[in-house]
Amino acid sequence: MADTLTITDNRTGKSYDVDITDETIKGIDLRQIKVNEDDFGMMTYDPGYTNTASCRSAITYIDGEAGVLQHRGYSIEELCEKSSYLEVAYLLIFGELPTEPQLERWVYDVTHHTFVHEDMKAFYRGFRHDAHPMGILLAGVGAMSTFYPHAKEIGDEEERYMAAIRLIAKMPTLAAFSYRHSLGLPYVYPDNDLDYASNFLGMMRKMTEVKYEADPRLAKALDVLFILHADHEQNCSTAAVRAVGSSQVDPYSAIAAGVAALYGPLHGGANEAVLRMLRRIEKVENIPGFLEGVKNREEKLMGFGHRVYKNYDPRARIIKKHVDEVLEVTGDNPLLEIATELEKQALDDEYFTSRKLYPNVDFYSGLIYEALGIPSEMFTVIFAIPRTSGWMAQWMEMNGDSEQKIARPRQIYTGERDRSYVEMADREGPEKITGPPARRPVKARRGA
Ligand code: CMC
C-alpha cells in the first residue's frame, strides 16, 4: 500500500487520505477538503516558498543541516579540486562528466561564441557613464533575445544547445564590457587562446600590452569561484528563471529575469554588501559594537545566514582556503583580519549559533574579488557569469518535464469586495496637498 497521510477537518469531522510520494504531498490534493460544495477548497499558505517543492530536479543536491552540496552526485569539494568551470557547466547541463572529445568540442564551441554582435556596443553606449554594471548586464542579456530570434523555438534541441553555448560564452564578454563602460575604457575583445577565466580577466584588465597573460594562480582561484557559484538548486534567481521560462518565453529573456533577481542585496548583491560592511567596521576593535547593532536588529550581518544551510556553507569553507593563496600573490588585505575576527566573534555568540547563522558563500568571495583588483560593483556581475550554466541546466530540465505548468501561484485575498464607484465630489480626504511635488535627487537630474 502506498504511503498516505490522513487529514481530519475539525470543521466538518470528515477525514481525507492523501498520497505521500518522496516525503511530499501534492498541494492540489488538499483542494478536495471543503466545508460545503461552494467552497473553493483548502490551499497552503507559504510566503517565500519556505516549504514548497516547485519541481523535481536531478541537478543539484543540498543537505542544509549537514552542509553538503553535490552537482549530479559529485561533491563540490571534489569538483573544485579536480575539475574546471567549463567541465562543471557541461556536467550540469548534460548530467554526466564529458569524455575527452566531448569536453574538447564543448570548450571549442564555447570559446568560438565569445564575441558579441557589434551592435551590442552601440546599445551599451546608451548607458550613463556611472550606470551600475549589473543594470547594464541585465539589459544586455535581455537584448540578446533580439539578436537571436530563433531562440524562441524552445522545442528545438539544436536551438536550446546554441542558446546554452551563446549564453555561457558571451556572459563574460557582456560582463567585462559593462565594467569597461563604467570606466570609460575601450572594450577589449575576447582572446580565444585563453582559458575561460583568463579570458575574462583579460577583457577586464588589458590595456596596451599585445597579449594579456593572467597569473595562473589567480585564474585558478577565479575558476574555482566560478565552479562554486555554478548552481544552487531552487534559489531566488533560479526560481525566477523557471517561473519566467514557464511562460515558454525564449531563454535569453528567462535568464535576464535570473540576472534581475540576482541583483538584489539578499541574493547575489550580498558579497558587495559584505565589503561595504567590513570597510564600515574599519578596525577589529569596532567588531563588538557592530555585533551589538546586529543583535539589536539595526542591521544584518551580511554574508551570514542561509535559507537552506543551517551549518557552515561548504562553499564558504572552500573559498576561505583560496583567500590565503590569492593574497600570497596580491599582498595582504587588512579587511581579511576584520572578516576573520568577525566570523570568530559571531560564531562564539549565542545570538548567531542559536539561529544557526554561519558564513555563507558571500562572506569571503568579495575579498578574493577585491584582491584580483575587481571593484565591488562587479561582484554580482561575476556571480552571474557562472550561474548562467546552472540557470540554463534548470531551464532545460524544466522544458523537458511534462509535469511542469506555467507558474501561477494562488493568493489569499484580503481586500475589499463588491464596492460601488464613489463620485469625486463624494470622496473623503484632504482638501489641499501641501509640500513640493516629488523630486528626483540632484545627481540623477543632471543630464537626464
Ligand atoms: N544577520 C542577523 N540576523 C540574521 C541574519 C543575518 N545575516 N540572517 C538571519 N538572521 C536572523 C533573522 O533576523 C531571524 O531572527 P528571528 O528568528 O529572531 O526573527 C532568524 O535569523 C532567521 O532568519 P530568516 O530571515 O527567517 O531567514 P531566511 O531564510 O528568510 O533568510 C537570508 C536567509 C540569506 C536572506 C538571510 O540569512 C540574510 O538576509 N542574510 C544576509 C544576506 C546574505 O548574506 N545573503 C547571501 C545568501 S548566500 C548567496 C545567495 O544565495 O545569493
Boltz pocket constraint, residues with backbone or C-beta under 6 A from the ligand:
constraints:
  - pocket:
      binder: B
      contacts: [[A, 235], [A, 265], [A, 266], [A, 267], [A, 268], [A, 269], [A, 270], [A, 294], [A, 299], [A, 300], [A, 301], [A, 302], [A, 303], [A, 304], [A, 305], [A, 306], [A, 307], [A, 308], [A, 355], [A, 357], [A, 360], [A, 361], [A, 362]]
      max_distance: 6.0
